[in-house]
Amino acid sequence: MLYIFKNYDELSCKAASIVSSQVILKPNSVLGLATGATPLGMYQKLKKIYEKGIVDFSNVVTFNIDEYLDLDYKNPNSYHYYMYNNFFNYINIQQENINFPPQVNGKVGDLYQEYDKRIEDKGGIDLQILGIGINGHIGFNEPNQELITCTHITKLSEDTINVNNGFFSRKDEMPNRAISLGIGSIIKAKNILLLASGKSKANIIAKIFNNKITTSNPSSFLKLHPNITTILDEDAAKFVS
Ligand code: GLP
């Protein structure tokens, strides 16, 4: 399903209505959450829907898709900080139902697979919210010759460092590694909600729709998913025919 809206506000309304419908229909939903600028409007609208008493998050379980490695959770650029300050602090989610990738220097195949197992034990992700990087990264699965299927440590690409270090007060403060759900973990979600806004995303969004799959564009693997809803604004949809 593809929705194209005039602007970011309308995109955010639609995204919030899809997430709240999911939670109303299944109060113990498992949500996969993303950070970044794109879902901010959606979180703001969800807060308002919650304040009106329309949706109850008390039984919802969340799994965040990624987090920087070696960054204090209190740092305003950490995804922990983002989630609590933009969403969790304003809704009735239970602390024990909030999950982030483990911040440990483990190896692929041990500690990180525990995160994937935790997701499976909760019955799998019902709805995975995704943004997209200008280079096609999903979570922090960066373009590469090989992609890792499960949760893992990833080295950030030049493109990502250039885009994201604008948010840090000092450029050298930005970690160059992160922990991310793998492409396999993401694809296992029952439903995916992909959001993209603005001209900078137009090229990469067009590539998702060109029917080719390549590890140099991790988002291209989303084409394999049977249940993906894409919500774009007109700028991001510019080259989608
Ligand atoms: C970030 C995050 C992703 C996010 C993407 C797009 O670096 N790791 O989870 O979806 O890049 O971010 P934005 O929405 O700010 O463009």
Boltz pocket constraint, residues with backbone or C-beta under 6 A from the ligand:
constraints:
  - pocket:
      binder: B
      contacts: [[A, 34], [A, 35], [A, 36], [A, 37], [A, 38], [A, 39], [A, 65], [A, 66], [A, 130], [A, 131], [A, 132], [A, 133], [A, 137], [A, 138], [A, 139], [A, 140], [A, 160], [A, 164]]
      max_distance: 6.0
